[in-house]
Amino acid sequence: MTFKDLTIYQKAKKDVIGKFGNPSYSQPEIDHWSWTDKSLVIFQRELDCIQISYSGGEMLKLNRQEGDGLLQ
């Protein structure tokens, strides 16, 4: 999802933490979070928009196999 409203960034992070709890892994400089249930949320800030991505289940497993395997 891409949002032009930059205030969405902090609102979305607060909502995600409220619903799922604090991430088990986080890199604040790139806002790359994962939880022990193997779900992943990425918040990407640009100058004029916010992008939020979510992966879970089989799609996330495939992404990890094709990527660098950073998250275990």
C-alpha positions as CSV (number, residue, x, y, z in Angstrom):
1,M,0.0,0.0,0.0
2,T,1.2,3.5,-0.7
3,F,0.0,6.6,1.1
4,K,0.6,10.2,0.2
5,D,-0.3,11.3,3.8
6,L,3.0,11.2,5.6
7,T,1.2,11.2,9.0
8,I,0.1,7.6,8.2
9,Y,3.6,6.4,9.0
10,Q,3.4,6.9,12.8
11,K,-0.3,6.0,13.0
12,A,0.3,2.7,11.1
13,K,3.3,1.7,13.3
14,K,1.2,2.4,16.4
15,D,-1.7,0.4,15.2
16,V,0.5,-2.6,14.2
17,I,2.2,-2.7,17.6
18,G,-1.2,-2.4,19.3
19,K,-2.6,-5.3,17.3
20,F,0.4,-7.6,17.1
21,G,2.7,-6.4,19.9
22,N,6.3,-5.4,19.6
23,P,8.2,-7.0,16.8
24,S,10.7,-9.8,17.7
25,Y,13.1,-8.3,15.2
26,S,13.4,-4.7,14.1
27,Q,15.8,-2.5,12.1
28,P,14.6,1.0,12.9
29,E,16.7,2.6,10.1
30,I,14.7,0.7,7.5
31,D,11.6,-0.2,9.6
32,H,11.8,-3.9,8.8
33,W,10.0,-5.8,11.4
34,S,9.2,-9.5,12.0
35,W,7.4,-11.5,14.6
36,T,7.9,-15.0,15.9
37,D,4.8,-16.2,13.9
38,K,6.9,-15.5,10.8
39,S,4.9,-12.4,9.7
40,L,6.8,-9.4,8.3
41,V,5.9,-5.7,8.0
42,I,8.1,-3.2,6.1
43,F,7.5,0.5,6.5
44,Q,9.3,2.4,3.7
45,R,9.5,6.2,4.0
46,E,10.0,8.3,0.9
47,L,10.0,12.1,0.6
48,D,6.5,12.2,-0.7
49,C,4.9,9.0,0.4
50,I,4.8,6.0,2.8
51,Q,4.7,2.4,1.6
52,I,3.6,-0.4,3.9
53,S,4.1,-4.1,2.9
54,Y,3.0,-7.2,4.8
55,S,3.9,-10.8,4.2
56,G,3.0,-14.0,6.0
57,G,2.5,-17.7,5.4
58,E,3.8,-19.4,2.2
59,M,4.5,-16.1,0.4
60,L,6.9,-15.0,3.1
61,K,8.7,-18.4,3.0
62,L,9.1,-18.0,-0.7
63,N,10.4,-14.4,-0.4
64,R,13.0,-15.6,2.2
65,Q,14.1,-18.4,-0.1
66,E,14.6,-16.0,-3.0
67,G,16.1,-13.3,-0.9
68,D,19.1,-13.2,1.4
69,G,17.6,-15.2,4.2
70,L,18.1,-12.3,6.7
71,L,15.1,-13.3,8.8
72,Q,15.2,-16.8,10.3
